């Protein structure tokens, strides 16, 4: 728990891919998600983090809010350095699910089959100096990655 797991993609595959990740429902407040455009430690500061800021259902209600969003340590890689917004979870939800499509200059992130979604335009700097362009998943605290699958997406020109 707490460390990123690189998904071991071929170089630059993370720039044109579809990722589906599922996490077991955590027992305590934590952040979990994926990072795209990862690579060397120097470049990892430019990685785009797409996350759930999970908080447990403290009141036992049928629906409660958690935060979802995106960010980058190097704030100029994404608009406004990142954003987040509340998203409803249901008492019946057993996993936290995330689908991420990356296509060179834009990332589409869909939380819980579209309950919340973000379109994230990327700056040229975010992709220009990184030969790896990897993807990693992470879960902190009691959170666990249930599954993570990446599919290569072919160019429309191929």
C-alpha positions, -999 to +999 in steps of 0.1 A: +000+000+000+011+035-007+034+029-036+028+032-073+028+000-094+040+006-129+019-014-154+050-022-175+038-008-209+061-006-239+076+029-244+051+056-253+022+031-251+006+052-223+001+081-247-025+062-266-043+038-244-074+028-225-071+019-188-097+003-166-089+001-129-110-012-100-103-007-063-118-025-033-139-001-012-115+013+014-123+012+051-107+046+059-101+080+043-074+077+016-064+088-019-062+062-047-061+063-085-038+062-115-010+082-129-004+087-166+026+100-185+050+085-159+086+078-166+119+086-150+119+104-116+126+137-133+096+133-155+073+118-128+068+153-115+049+159-147+028+128-144-010+134-144-027+120-113-064+110-117-078+102-082-105+094-058-102+112-024-122+087-005-140+093+027-161+066+044-198+069+048-197+083+084-234+088+087-246+055+073-267+072+047-276+055+013-256+081-006-226+102+003-200+124-015-163+118-021-140+140-042-127+129-076-103+149-098-069+153-114-037+170-106+000+173-114+030+180-091+042+203-119+010+224-119+014+239-154+009+204-171-029+205-167-054+234-165-053+253-132-029+228-118-057+203-114-093+202-103-117+182-081-154+180-075-178+159-053-192+127-067-219+105-051-212+070-039-240+046-030-242+023-001-245-006-026-212+003-043-186-024-036-157-011-057-143+023-069-140+021-107-121+043-131-117+043-169-091+065-185-086+071-222-053+088-232-048+101-268-016+122-270-030+156-260-061+148-240-071+125-212-107+114-206-114+101-171-147+084-162-154+076-125-179+050-116-191+043-151-197+081-158-211+093-125-184+119-128-160+126-157-132+149-167-117+159-200-081+169-193-062+188-221-024+183-218+002+208-224+030+200-249+054+200-220+035+172-204+043+147-232+073+161-250+104+151-229+094+117-218+103+086-237+085+061-215+050+076-212+040+049-187+009+043-165+008+034-128-019+026-103-018+033-065-038+027-034-029+040+001-039+029+035-065+000+035-073+005-001-064-023-025-062-024-063-087-051-074-077-051-111-060-029-136-061-036-174-046-015-202-055-017-238-035-002-267-054+021-288-044+023-325-041+055-344-070+064-367-043+069-394-030+033-391 
